[in-house]
Amino acid sequence: MAIPYPHFIATENAAMDAGILLPSSPSVVFTQDDIKKIAAYKAVEYVESGMVIGLGTGSTAKLAVDRIGELLRQGKLKDIVGIPTSKITHEQALSLGIPLSDLDSHPVVDLAIDGADEVDPFLNLVKGRGGYLLREKMVESACKKFIVVVDESKLVNYIGGSGLAMPVEVIQFCWKFTAERLRRLFEEAGCVAKLRTFGEKEEPFVTDNGNFIVDLYFERSIGDLKAASVAILQLAGVVEHGMFLDMATTVIVAGELGLTVKNK
Ligand SMILES: O=C(CO)[C@H](O)[C@H](O)COP(=O)(O)O
């Protein structure tokens, strides 16, 4: 959806790089898509020739991957190796001619760029509402720098504070049992646990790794995030959760008045 951002200020270079015409009159209105693109392009300014780059997944990350492909084609970036965080990003990067590898061959990643679903004041994240959290976490925890690009609607006071899902990837075997154990862990926070489904037939969503997603919704804060993370990961049947704690090194926030860069 294109939400107008009437007061957004973009530098001439940032807007022109993103192919967006700069306002010739003060009444011009940027859309949310415009500013997402400007923010994604800003993140790609951190990419240097010769780097191993973690390629994120989602509508924001897609714009950054497109931009990396464009700079490679133009010869402005050279010798890049991309490590995709999903099958869909793998396909996108292949189609753009970005040389690809994996963590087995490149266990140290210089930089990753990705979107997020929530960002708290300490730069902790919720990711995985697209369903790609496991590979994203593997790649992004192997990074020296992890740059996150969001619009200001993703900023929350505390993790879970948007009232939207905190995804947990679980194995398919007895997923109801695992979902109930997850719900009980956070009973005091008013947790509801739901299997992620898609389509009219409400088929279970299956991740790139062949697992299901249980989405947790909280009425209240879950408190100590590290303790919550440990408790979730201790449950047999859980593969990974969508809290990315202490991982982001930079968050670029696109807001009504322009870009804000928050560093750890
Ligand atoms: O974690 C993710 C996918 O698993 C995405 O990065 C997250 O959902 C944000 O997506 P978008 O940029 O489309 O808002």
The ligand as a Gaussian input file, in Angstrom:
#p B3LYP/6-31G(d) Opt

LIG

0 1
 O       11.900000     -11.211000       8.543000
 C       11.492000     -11.108000       7.413000
 C       11.142000     -12.277000       6.576000
 O       11.264000     -13.474000       7.286000
 C       11.349000      -9.748000       6.803000
 O       12.579000      -9.113000       6.837000
 C       10.358000      -8.960000       7.594000
 O        9.141000      -9.680000       7.568000
 C       10.150000      -7.553000       7.013000
 O        9.620000      -7.638000       5.730000
 P        9.245000      -6.359000       4.871000
 O       10.520000      -5.679000       4.513000
 O        8.516000      -6.924000       3.681000
 O        8.370000      -5.486000       5.728000

